[in-house]
Amino acid sequence: MPQDASVLFIMLDATRADRLSAWGNPHPTTPTLDGLAAAGALFRRHFANSHATRPSFPQLMTGRYYFQNVLRAFTPNEHPREFPFSQGDPTAAFLPAVLRARGFQTLGVSAHPWFVAASDLGRQFDRLELVEGEATRGHADARDVVDRAAAVWRARDRSRPVFLYVHFMDMHMPRYLPDGEPRFPVAGYDWRRRFKPNGEPRFHRERRRWLRADARDFGDLDRRHFAAVYDSRLAYTDAQLARLLAAVREDDADLRRALVVVASDHGEELGEEGRTDHTDSLADGVHHVPWIVAGAGIAAGQVCNRFTENIDVAPTLLELLGLPVPPGTGMDGRAQLGPDGCLVSRAGKPAVYYAWESYRAVRTPRYLLRENIAGSFVARREGDVVLYRMERARRVRLRLEGHAARLAERLRTRLDRRLARREALFLRTRYDAPRTCFLVRPEFWRLAPETRVSCTPVDAATGRHALRVRGWLWSGRGVTVLRPGDGAPLLVTVPAPDGVYEVEAAARPIRPMPRLVGFARWRRESFSSETASAYVTLGAARASGGQLSMAIPAAAAVGRHIVGLRLLPPGVAPEAAAEPGAEDEELRLRLQALGYVE
């Protein structure tokens, strides 16, 4: 491996491994990436450690299971995890910062609206550029990203090595067909009657009003077309990657001085389990992602068939470049390639782990165990522990009794051994003192274990459920009082940096539920996301140990749908969450197109 080798790091957002032809897709989607894999190392059973960009990207870049948010916030007045006021972990090494300290130019070109210079991430780079496409399309096209990335590569300082990070968004929704038609069409299927040009379904809109990713009503032809659109976008991106690699080869035809890495932060469900998204999903379609390393001394034709994880990417790169992990820091992953460019002995591992604020999980060849945060909405709906048997095309949930119960306990022990220490450190250091007010949505609330709740189907059209707590109804979107006569308060705990706050309920007005109209219809009409929020003062409360507990009086939710608790630190006025300006509105349109905000 040349000591002055540069790195081209290609990030393919929302990209499933099984849709690449090198991983077995019968459609010829990725000839460029297939050739790169054949010339280097392919990690066939590689998994992302979380389901979404915000947690997964820092995991990939630090080699750590837990790391604070480094990306730009959604919008003002959001959950505290979106803000760049985390303390940080001095024992963590962030890959771009490590390389910059060793003399690398650190450059980035991204189509993702979170990846901007004005963020904790941006400060790790000498220059990080956002390629802005049309706002309503959510992200820039791969052609524009390659144009800019190739120009940055050609203009680099050739006297020292470069780390060029390039982030593509073409496999993320919305997915417009690059040629106006699928490259791999479903025979006899009139896709225009069933789908919009951006890839979203036209049919059963009422169902998807409450869960955009709901695909339970997809027929076989619908699913095949949805996957064909995904494959078409992937094939288009692969063709653009050929142009980028051609630019790198202009002065290094055999990639002897350039290390090329291809990775993904997460994949995407394509309707197999009734969903078309990646949010909070542990499906293999979301976590099984590609990893390819080629160029600069990597031996050709290598394939690792054991498990590897995204946390292995950073230590592998440092090992290949002959760079140590900085003193006083550490990584949870381990190098899978040695300095000679060959797979290490016993490459891979017997299991992979998923880690986020609301769950942790372990995936073995045959089983997947998910542990939800006790008292959360998901835990109250699904249970604290969920065990699946992994079959070829689906997951089968197992009842926790007999052998399955014993297996679940063994897997929980394995989870604790692998994640508990790192998780505890993360929870202690994830926040610094906030400098603005912020909102904690009900999906992050917890109810006391002794609180009696029941899971109730609330909408026949969507199949959505909610939790009933005496006179309260609690869903992932909000809470309201069903029976005003029941005046008992709702006791909740929310994550928050330590300190004293003035607490307000962000609530939307709703009309009373009539006796003669079905609950589902009333809910659809009343809980409209277009209704502006008002703020109801609840009083002062103290957060300690990263948690704030308080009682929400029933009076605050009579005639209102509470969609979050807004916390105001001392000296911060509510005006800190002012109406967004034109720039913020454009960002909101991008995030809305991407499905991040309503």
For each residue, the residues with C-beta under 8 A, 3 or more apart:
1: 5 259 296 297 320 321 322 339 340 341
2: 5 256 257 296 297
3: 322
4: 160 161 257
5: 1 2 161 257 258 259 296 297 320 321
6: 104 156 161 162 163 164 257 258 259
7: 99 104 161 162 163 164 258 259 260 261 317 321
8: 153 164 166 244 248 258 259 260 261 295
9: 163 164 165 166 261 263
10: 166 168 241 244 260 261 262 263
11: 57 165 166 167 168 263 264 265
12: 15 168 171 237 262 263 264 290
13: 53 111 112 167 168 169 171 172 264 265 266
14: 169 171 172 173 264 265 266 267 268 278
15: 12 19 20 171 234 264 267 268 289 290
16: 19 20 171 230 267 268 270 285 286 288 289
17: 20 23 44 46 264 267 288 289 290
18: 23 24 25 285 288
19: 15 16 23 25 29 227 230 231 234
20: 15 16 17 23 25 29 30 33 34 234 290
21: 24 25 26 27 28 29 30 31 34
22: 30 33 34 37 38 42 290 292
23: 17 18 19 20 44 290
24: 18 21
25: 18 19 20 21 29 30 231
26: 21
27: 21 183 184 228 231 235
28: 21 31 235
29: 19 20 21 25 231 234 235 238
30: 20 21 22 25 33 34 234 235 238
31: 21 28 34 35 238
32: 35 36 238 239 241 242 245
33: 20 22 30 36 37 238 241 262 290 292
34: 20 21 22 30 31 37 38
35: 31 32 38 39
36: 32 33 39 40 245 260 262 292 294
37: 22 33 34 40 41 42 292 294
38: 22 34 35 300 301
39: 35 36 255 294 295 298 300
40: 36 37 260 292 293 294 295 298 299 300 302
41: 37 292 293 294 298 299 302 303 304 336 337 343
42: 22 37 291 292 302 303 304
43: 46 290 291 292 303 304 308 336 348
44: 17 23 303 304 305
45: 288 304 305 306 307 308 348
46: 17 43 288 289 290 291 307 308 309 310
47: 287 288 289 307 308 309 310 352 354 363
48: 51 56 59 60 264 265 266 267 286 287 289 309 310 354
49: 55 56 59 60 65 309 310 311 352 353 354 355
50: 55 56 59 266 354 355 356
51: 48 55 56 266 278 279 280 281 282 286 287 354 356
52: 55 56 265 266 278 279
53: 13 56 57 71 112 114 265 266
54: 57 69 71 81 82 114
55: 49 50 51 52 58 59 67 69 355 356 357
56: 48 49 50 51 52 53 59 60 265 266 310
57: 11 53 54 60 61 70 71 121 265
58: 55 61 62 64 67 68 69 70 94
59: 48 49 50 55 56 62 63 64 65 66 67 310 311 355
60: 48 49 56 57 263 265 310 311 313 314
61: 57 58 94 95 96 314
62: 58 59 67 92 93 94 95 311 314 331
63: 59 93 95 311 312 313 314 315 331 332 333
64: 58 59 67 89 92 311 331 332 422
65: 49 59 311 332 353 355 418 419 422 423
66: 59 355 419 422 423 425 426
67: 55 58 59 62 64 70 89 92 426
68: 58 81 86 87 88 89 120 426 429 430 431
69: 54 55 58 81 82 83 84 86 120
70: 57 58 67 84 94 119 120 121 124
71: 53 54 57 114 115 119 120 121
72: 84 113 114 115 116 118 119
73: 76 78 82 83 84
74: 78 82 591 596 597
75: 78 580 584 587 588 591 597
76: 73 436 576 577 578 580 584
77: 436 437 438 439 566 576 577
78: 73 74 75 82 83 438 439
79: 82 438 439 440 441 444
80: 83 85 431 434 438 440 495 496 497 567
81: 54 68 69 357 430 495
82: 54 69 73 74 78 79 438
83: 69 73 78 80 86 434 436 438
84: 69 70 72 73 119 120
85: 80 431 432 433 434 435 497
86: 68 69 83 120 429 430 431 432
87: 68 429 430 431 432
88: 68 92 120 429
89: 64 67 68 92 425 426 429
90: 328 329
91: 328 329 330 425
92: 62 64 67 88 89 329 330
93: 62 63 97 98 314 325 326 329 330 331
94: 58 61 62 70 97 98 124
95: 61 62 63 98 99 163 314 317 318
96: 61 99 100 106 108 124 125 163 165
97: 93 94 100 101 106 124
98: 93 94 95 101 102 318 323 325 326
99: 7 95 96 102 104 106 163 321 323
100: 96 97 103 104 105 106 124 125 126 163
101: 97 98 326
102: 98 99 323
103: 100 160 161
104: 6 7 99 100 160 161 162 163
105: 100 126 156 157 160 161 162 163
106: 96 97 99 100 124 125 126 127 162 163 165
107: 125 126 127 128 152 156 162 163 164 165
108: 96 115 125 127 128 129 164 165 166 167
109: 129 131 145 148 149 152 164 165 166 167
110: 115 128 129 130 131 145 165 166 167
111: 13 130 131 133 139 140 141 142 144 145 167 168 169 170
112: 13 53 115 130 139 167 169
113: 72 116 130 132 138 139 587 590 591 594
114: 53 54 71 72 119
115: 71 72 108 110 112 119 121 122 128 130 167
116: 72 113 119 121 122 128 130
117: 122 125 127 128 129 130
118: 72 122
119: 70 71 72 84 114 115 116 122 123
120: 68 69 70 71 84 86 88 123 124
121: 57 70 71 115 116 124 125 128
122: 115 116 117 118 119 125 128
123: 119 120
124: 70 94 96 97 100 106 120 121
125: 96 100 106 107 108 117 121 122 128 165
126: 100 105 106 107
127: 106 107 108 117 152
128: 107 108 110 115 116 117 121 122 125 165
129: 108 109 110 117 148 152
130: 110 111 112 113 115 116 117
131: 109 110 111 140 144 145 148
132: 113 135 140
133: 111 137 138 139 140 141 144
134: 137
135: 132 138 586 589 590 593
136: 589 593
137: 133 134 174 176 198 593
138: 113 133 135 169 172 173 174 590 591 592 593 594
139: 111 112 113 133 169 170 172 590 593 594
140: 111 131 132 133 144 145 169
141: 111 133 144 145 170
142: 111 145 146 168 170 236 237 240 241
143: 146 147 240
144: 111 131 133 140 141 147 148
145: 109 110 111 131 140 141 142 148 149 166 167 168 240
146: 142 143 149 150 166 240 241 243 244
147: 143 144 150 151
148: 109 129 131 144 145 151 152
149: 109 145 146 152 153 164 166 244 247
150: 146 147 153 154 243 244 247
151: 147 148 154 155
152: 107 109 127 129 148 149 155 156 164
153: 8 149 150 156 162 164 244 247 248
154: 150 151 247 250
155: 151 152
156: 6 105 107 152 153 162 164
157: 105 160 162
158:
159:
160: 4 103 104 105 157
161: 4 5 6 7 103 104 105
162: 6 7 104 105 106 107 153 156 157
163: 6 7 9 95 96 99 100 104 105 106 107
164: 6 7 8 9 107 108 109 149 152 153 156
165: 9 11 96 106 107 108 109 110 125 128
166: 8 9 10 11 108 109 110 145 146 149 244
167: 11 13 108 109 110 111 112 115 145
168: 10 11 12 13 111 142 145 171 237
169: 13 14 111 112 138 139 140 172
170: 111 139 141 142 175 233 234 236 237
171: 12 13 14 15 16 168 175 230 233 234 237 268
172: 13 14 138 139 169 175 268 594
173: 14 138 198 199 200 268 276 277 594 595
174: 137 138 198 199 200 593 594
175: 170 171 172 198 199 229 230 233
176: 137 197 198 199 233
177: 180 181 182 197 199 229 232 233
178: 232 233 236
179: 183 232 236
180: 177
181: 177 185
182: 177 185 186 191 225 228 229 231 232
183: 27 179 228 231 232 235 236
184: 27 228 231 232 235
185: 181 182 189 191 225 228
186: 182 189 191 221 224 225 228
187:
188:
189: 185 186 194 221 224 225
190: 193 194
191: 182 185 186 194 195 225
192: 195
193: 190 202
194: 189 190 191 201 202 203 222 225
195: 191 192 199 200 201 202 222 225 226 229
196: 199 200 201 202
197: 176 177
198: 137 173 174 175 176 593
199: 173 174 175 176 177 195 196 226 229
200: 173 174 195 196 208 212
201: 194 195 196 204 205 208 215 218 222
202: 193 194 195 196 205
203: 194 217
204: 201 207 208 217
205: 201 202 208 209
206: 209 461 462 524
207: 204 210 211 214 216 217 461 462 463
208: 200 201 204 205 211 212 213 214
209: 205 206 462 524
210: 207 214 459 462 464 524
211: 207 208 214 462 464
212: 200 208 277 595
213: 208 269 275 276 277 279 595
214: 207 208 210 211 217 274 275 276 462 463
215: 201 218 222 223 226 269 271 274 275 276
216: 207 274 463
217: 203 204 207 214
218: 201 215 222 223 226 271 274 276
219: 222 223
220: 223 224
221: 186 189 224 225
222: 194 195 201 215 218 219 225 226 271
223: 215 218 219 220 226 227 270 271 272
224: 186 189 220 221 227 228
225: 182 185 186 189 191 194 195 221 222 228 229
226: 195 199 215 218 222 223 229 230 270 271 276
227: 19 223 224 230 231 270 271
228: 27 182 183 184 185 186 224 225 231 232
229: 175 177 182 195 199 225 226 232 233
230: 16 19 171 175 226 227 233 234 268 270
231: 19 25 27 29 182 183 184 227 228 234 235
232: 177 178 179 182 183 184 228 229 235 236
233: 170 171 175 176 177 178 229 230 236 237
234: 15 19 20 29 30 170 171 230 231 237 238
235: 27 28 29 30 183 184 231 232 238 239
236: 142 170 178 179 183 232 233 239 240
237: 12 142 168 170 171 233 234 240 241
238: 29 30 31 32 33 234 235 241 242
239: 32 235 236 242 243
240: 142 143 145 146 236 237 243 244
241: 10 32 33 142 146 237 238 244 245
242: 32 238 239 245 246
243: 146 150 239 240 246 247
244: 8 10 146 149 150 153 166 240 241 247 248
245: 32 36 241 242 248 249 260
246: 242 243 249 250
247: 149 150 153 154 243 244 250
248: 8 153 244 245 252 255 258 260
249: 245 246 252 253 254 255
250: 154 246 247
251:
252: 248 249 255 256 257 258
253: 249
254: 249
255: 39 248 249 252 258 259 260 294 295 296
256: 2 252 295 296 297
257: 2 4 5 6 252 296
258: 5 6 7 8 248 252 255 295 296
259: 1 5 6 7 8 255 293 294 295 296 298 317 320 321
260: 7 8 10 36 40 245 248 255 292 293 294 295
261: 7 8 9 10 291 292 293 313 317
262: 10 12 33 36 290 291 292 293
263: 9 10 11 12 60 289 290 291 292 310 313
264: 11 12 13 14 15 17 48 267 289 290 291
265: 11 13 14 48 52 53 56 57 60 289 310
266: 13 14 48 50 51 52 53 56 278 286 287 289
267: 14 15 16 17 48 264 278 285 286 287 288 289
268: 14 15 16 171 172 173 230 276 277 278 285 286
269: 213 215 272 273 275 276 277 278 281 283 285 286
270: 16 223 226 227 230 276 285
271: 215 218 222 223 226 227 274 275 276
272: 223 269 283 285 393 394
273: 269 283 394 395
274: 214 215 216 218 271
275: 213 214 215 269 271 281 283
276: 173 213 214 215 218 226 268 269 270 271
277: 173 212 213 268 269 281 595
278: 14 51 52 266 267 268 269 281 286
279: 51 52 213 595
280: 51 358 359 378
281: 51 269 275 277 278 285 286
282: 51 286 287 354 359 361 363 368 370
283: 269 272 273 275 286 287 395
284: 287 288 390 395
285: 16 18 267 268 269 270 272 281 288
286: 16 48 51 266 267 268 269 278 281 282 283
287: 47 48 51 266 267 282 283 284 352 354 363
288: 16 17 18 45 46 47 267 284 285
289: 15 16 17 46 47 48 263 264 265 266 267 310
290: 12 15 17 20 22 23 33 43 46 262 263 264
291: 42 43 46 261 262 263 264 308 310 313
292: 22 33 36 37 40 41 42 43 260 261 262 263
293: 40 41 259 260 261 262 298 316 320 337
294: 36 37 39 40 41 255 259 260 298
295: 8 39 40 255 256 258 259 260 298
296: 1 2 5 255 256 257 258 259 320 341
297: 1 2 5 256 320 340 341
298: 39 40 41 259 293 294 295 302 320 337 341
299: 40 41 302 340 341 342
300: 38 39 40
301: 38
302: 40 41 42 298 299 342 343
303: 41 42 43 44
304: 41 42 43 44 45 308 336 343 347 348
305: 44 45 348
306: 45 347 348 349 350
307: 45 46 47 348 349 350 351 352 363 365
308: 43 45 46 47 291 304 312 336 347 348 349 352
309: 46 47 48 49 312 333 349 352 353
310: 46 47 48 49 56 59 60 263 265 289 291 313 333
311: 49 59 60 62 63 64 65 314 315 331 332 333
312: 63 308 309 315 316 333 334 335 336
313: 60 63 261 263 291 310 316 317 333
314: 60 61 62 63 93 95 311 317 318 331 333
315: 63 311 312 318 319 325 331 333 334 335
316: 293 312 313 319 320 333 335 336 337
317: 7 95 259 261 313 314 320 321
318: 95 98 314 315 321 323 324 325 335
319: 315 316 322 335 337 338 339
320: 1 5 259 293 296 297 298 316 317 335 337 339 341
321: 1 5 7 99 259 317 318
322: 1 3 319 339
323: 98 99 102 318
324: 318
325: 93 98 315 318 329 330 331
326: 93 98 101 329
327:
328: 90 91
329: 90 91 92 93 325 326
330: 91 92 93 325
331: 62 63 64 93 311 314 315 325 334
332: 63 64 65 311 422
333: 63 309 310 311 312 313 314 315 316
334: 312 315 331
335: 312 315 316 318 319 320 338 344
336: 41 43 304 308 312 316 343 344 347 348
337: 41 293 298 316 319 320 341 342 343 344 347
338: 319 335 341 342 343 344
339: 1 319 320 322
340: 1 297 299
341: 1 296 297 298 299 320 337 338
342: 299 302 337 338
343: 41 302 304 336 337 338 347
344: 335 336 337 338 347
345:
346:
347: 304 306 308 336 337 343 344
348: 43 45 304 305 306 307 308 336
349: 306 307 308 309 352
350: 306 307 364 365
351: 307 362 363 364 414
352: 47 49 287 307 308 309 349 362 363
353: 49 65 309 360 361 362 363 415 418 419
354: 47 48 49 50 51 282 287 359 360 361 362 363 370
355: 49 50 55 59 65 66 360 361 419 422 423
356: 50 51 55 359 360
357: 55 81 373 444 495
358: 280 372 373 376 378 443 444
359: 280 282 354 356 370 371 372 373 378
360: 353 354 355 356 370 371 415 419 423
361: 282 353 354 355 368 369 370 371 415
362: 351 352 353 354 368 369 411 414 415 418
363: 47 282 287 307 351 352 353 354 367 368 390
364: 350 351 367 368 411
365: 307 350 390
366: 389 390
367: 363 364 387 388 389 390 407 411
368: 282 361 362 363 364 387 388 390 395
369: 361 362 385 386 387 388 408 411 412 415
370: 282 354 359 360 361 385 386 387 388
371: 359 360 361 384 385 412 415
372: 358 359 376 378 379 382 383 384 385 386
373: 357 358 359 376 378 379 446
374: 379 384 446 449
375: 379 380 446 447 448 449 493
376: 358 372 373 379 380 443 444 445 446
377: 380 381 442 443 445 467 474 475 476
378: 280 358 359 372 373 381 382 443 476
379: 372 373 374 375 376 382 383 384
380: 375 376 377 447 453 455 467
381: 377 378 455 465 467
382: 372 378 379 386
383: 372 379 386 400
384: 371 372 374 379
385: 369 370 371 372 400 408 412
386: 369 370 372 382 383 397
387: 367 368 369 370 397 398 400 404 407 408 411
388: 367 368 369 370 395 396 397 398
389: 366 367 395 396 398
390: 284 363 365 366 367 368 395
391: 394 395 396
392:
393: 272
394: 272 273 391
395: 273 283 284 368 388 389 390 391
396: 388 389 391
397: 386 387 388
398: 387 388 389 404
399: 404
400: 383 385 387 404 405 408
401: 404 405
402: 405 406
403: 406 407
404: 387 398 399 400 401 407 408
405: 400 401 402 408 409
406: 402 403 409 410
407: 367 387 403 404 410 411
408: 369 385 387 400 404 405 411 412
409: 405 406 412 413
410: 406 407 413 414
411: 362 364 367 369 387 407 408 414 415
412: 369 371 385 408 409 415 416
413: 409 410 416 417
414: 351 362 410 411 417 418
415: 353 360 361 362 369 371 411 412 418 419 420
416: 412 413 419 420
417: 413 414 420
418: 65 353 362 414 415
419: 65 66 353 355 360 415 416 422 423
420: 415 416 417 423 424
421: 424 425
422: 64 65 66 332 355 419 425 426
423: 65 66 355 360 419 420 426 427
424: 420 421 427 428
425: 66 89 91 421 422 428 429
426: 66 67 68 89 422 423 429 430
427: 423 424 430 546
428: 424 425 546
429: 68 86 87 88 89 425 426
430: 68 81 86 87 426 427 546
431: 68 80 85 86 87 434 496 497 498 546
432: 85 86 87 497
433: 85 497 499 569
434: 80 83 85 431 437 438 497 499 567 569 572
435: 85 569 572
436: 76 77 83 569 572 576 577
437: 77 434 566 567 568 569 572 574 576 577
438: 77 78 79 80 82 83 434 566 567
439: 77 78 79 506 564 565 566 567
440: 79 80 444 445 494 495 496 564 565 567
441: 79 444 445 477 563 564
442: 377 445 474 475 476 477 478 479 562 563 564
443: 358 376 377 378 476 477
444: 79 357 358 376 440 441 494 495
445: 376 377 440 441 442 474 492 493 494 565
446: 373 374 375 376 492 493 494
447: 375 380 451 453 469 474 490 491 492 493
448: 375 451 491 493
449: 374 375
450:
451: 447 448 469 491
452: 469 470
453: 380 447 467 468 469 474
454: 467 468
455: 380 381 465 466 467 468
456: 465 466 467 468 473
457: 460 463 464 465
458: 464 465 466 473 475 519 520 523
459: 210 462 463 464 520 523 524
460: 457 463 520
461: 206 207 520 524
462: 206 207 209 210 211 214 459
463: 207 214 216 457 459 460
464: 210 211 457 458 459 475
465: 381 455 456 457 458 475
466: 455 456 458 473 474 475
467: 377 380 381 453 454 455 456 473 474 475
468: 453 454 455 456 472 473 474 482
469: 447 451 452 453 472 473 474 490
470: 452 483 486 488
471: 481 482 483 484 485 486 487 488 554
472: 468 469 479 480 481 482 486 490 554 557
473: 456 458 466 467 468 469 479 480 481 482
474: 377 442 445 447 453 466 467 468 469 478 479 490
475: 377 442 458 464 465 466 467 478 479
476: 377 378 442 443
477: 441 442 443 527 563
478: 442 474 475 508 527 561 562 563 564
479: 442 472 473 474 475 490 552 557 561 562
480: 472 473 510 557 560 561 562
481: 471 472 473 484 486 554 557 558
482: 468 471 472 473 513
483: 470 471 486
484: 471 481 554 558
485: 471
486: 470 471 472 481 483 554
487: 471 553 554 555
488: 470 471 554
489: 551 552 553 554
490: 447 469 472 474 479 551 552 554 557
491: 447 448 451 549 550 551 552
492: 445 446 447 549 550 551 552 565
493: 375 445 446 447 448 547 548 549
494: 440 444 445 446 547 548 549 565
495: 80 81 357 440 444 546 547 548
496: 80 431 440 499 501 543 546 547 548 567
497: 80 85 431 432 433 434 543 546
498: 431 543 544 545 546
499: 433 434 496 542 543 569 570
500: 540 541 542 543 570
501: 496 540 541 542 543 548 567 568 569 570
502: 537 539 540 567 568
503: 537 538 539 540 541 548 550 565 566 567 568
504: 535 536 537 538 565 566 568 574
505: 535 536 538 552 556 557 560 562 564 565 566
506: 439 533 534 535 562 563 564 565 566
507: 533 534 535 536 556 557 560 561 562 563
508: 478 527 528 531 532 533 534 560 561 563
509: 531 534 559 560 561
510: 480 526 527 559 560 561
511: 522 525 526 559
512: 559
513: 482 517 519 522 526
514: 517 522
515:
516:
517: 513 514 521 522
518: 521 522
519: 458 513 522 523
520: 458 459 460 461 523 524
521: 517 518 524 525
522: 511 513 514 517 518 519 525 526
523: 458 459 519 520 526 527
524: 206 209 210 459 461 520 521 527
525: 511 521 522 528
526: 510 511 513 522 523 561
527: 477 478 508 510 523 524 561
528: 508 525 531
529: 598
530:
531: 508 509 528
532: 508
533: 506 507 508 563 564
534: 506 507 508 509 560
535: 504 505 506 507 566 574
536: 504 505 507 556 560
537: 502 503 504
538: 503 504 505 541 550 552 553 556 565
539: 502 503 550
540: 500 501 502 503
541: 500 501 503 538 548 549 550
542: 499 500 501 548
543: 496 497 498 499 500 501 546 547 548 567
544: 498 547 548
545: 498
546: 427 428 430 431 495 496 497 498 543
547: 493 494 495 496 543 544
548: 493 494 495 496 501 503 541 542 543 544 567
549: 491 492 493 494 541
550: 491 492 503 538 539 541 565
551: 489 490 491 492
552: 479 489 490 491 492 505 538 556 557 562 565
553: 487 489 538 556
554: 471 472 481 484 486 487 488 489 490 557 558
555: 487 558
556: 505 507 536 538 552 553 560 562
557: 472 479 480 481 490 505 507 552 554 560 561 562
558: 481 484 554 555
559: 509 510 511 512
560: 480 505 507 508 509 510 534 536 556 557
561: 478 479 480 507 508 509 510 526 527 557
562: 442 478 479 480 505 506 507 552 556 557 565
563: 441 442 477 478 506 507 508 533
564: 439 440 441 442 478 505 506 533
565: 439 440 445 492 494 503 504 505 506 538 550 552 562
566: 77 437 438 439 503 504 505 506 535 574 577
567: 80 434 437 438 439 440 496 501 502 503 543 548
568: 437 501 502 503 504 572 573 574
569: 433 434 435 436 437 499 501 572
570: 499 500 501
571:
572: 434 435 436 437 568 569 576
573: 568 576
574: 437 504 535 566 568 577
575: 578
576: 76 77 436 437 572 573
577: 76 77 436 437 566 574
578: 76 575
579:
580: 75 76 583 584 585 587 588
581: 584 585
582: 585 586
583: 580 586 587
584: 75 76 580 581 587 588
585: 580 581 582 588 589
586: 135 582 583 589 590
587: 75 113 580 583 584 590 591
588: 75 580 584 585 591 592 597
589: 135 136 585 586 592 593
590: 113 135 138 139 586 587 593 594
591: 74 75 113 138 587 588 594 596 597
592: 138 588 589 595 596 597 598
593: 135 136 137 138 139 174 198 589 590
594: 113 138 139 172 173 174 590 591
595: 173 212 213 277 279 592
596: 74 591 592
597: 74 75 588 591 592
598: 529 592
